Amino acid sequence: MINHELVIVGGGLAGLMAAVEASGKADVAVVSKVYPTRSHSGAAQGGFNAAMGEDDAVENHVFDTVKGSDYLADQDAVEILCAEGPAATRCWKRWFSAGGPGGGRWK
Amino acid sequence: MEITASRSWPAPPRDSLAAARQRWEDNFGESRPAAAGDSVFAIRHELNRLMTEKVGVFRTGAELQEAAGELAALRQRYRRLRVPGREAPFRYDLVEYLETGYLLELGEIIAGAALRRTESRGAHYRLDYPARDDRNWLKHTFIRRGEGGPVFTSGEVCITKHLPGERGY
């Protein structure tokens, strides 16, 4: 039987970023049913949302997310998601775009 | 980060890992008799149709109740299927079998949670309860595996700044 301290199920963007964050702090494994290039982040038709533009604000994204959940989202979690979204988005954009500026860092 | 510390998630049952392992190994039991004339493809197809027709966009308690009954019947049929063998490294019939089992479980979860939530909120639209009901349903649904199917409980929603308001677009 294979043992790890932390097993992440799913090799999409969320799973991979969680694995990178946890690496070095725990013994991590990522389990994916498909080869990870076929994980579903690549099929996200609605795109990804983060307050990246100069005329955008994290607070707007927070409200939009809460409204989108019809007020059922945990707002403390939403605040973290929206606050860290821009840095996370820049990070994976660098990881996954060929020829982009290498060595993207989280934060 | 204080998220998990401040939240009252229900604790998983103590033997859940052992139970999960047993359930997984049961998938490979080869002693079950074959169910003549039935197949995992037929069950999956009927599950598809059922979820679209009765657990779709417009929901009613009556239809959700019917769906729950039909899901139980599909689950009975699924239990009588012969489990595909595991000789070859890639057994797509085994994958199909396992996926269908999980889909049945998810179907039960979706139908059960929708039946329980007697209001309309977000994409969950109940024709018999067309309004949002913050007094009773501004709460999460937690689901865990029980002996006879999913077990539903509720949990508090964390509100920091945005009090529930009318949702217009």
Boltz contact constraints between the chains, C-beta under 6 A:
constraints:
  - contact:
      token1: [A, 66]
      token2: [B, 162]
      max_distance: 6.0
  - contact:
      token1: [A, 70]
      token2: [B, 121]
      max_distance: 6.0
  - contact:
      token1: [A, 70]
      token2: [B, 122]
      max_distance: 6.0
  - contact:
      token1: [A, 70]
      token2: [B, 167]
      max_distance: 6.0
  - contact:
      token1: [A, 71]
      token2: [B, 164]
      max_distance: 6.0
  - contact:
      token1: [A, 72]
      token2: [B, 157]
      max_distance: 6.0
  - contact:
      token1: [A, 74]
      token2: [B, 158]
      max_distance: 6.0
  - contact:
      token1: [A, 75]
      token2: [B, 158]
      max_distance: 6.0
  - contact:
      token1: [A, 75]
      token2: [B, 159]
      max_distance: 6.0
  - contact:
      token1: [A, 75]
      token2: [B, 160]
      max_distance: 6.0
  - contact:
      token1: [A, 76]
      token2: [B, 158]
      max_distance: 6.0
  - contact:
      token1: [A, 76]
      token2: [B, 160]
      max_distance: 6.0
  - contact:
      token1: [A, 77]
      token2: [B, 3]
      max_distance: 6.0
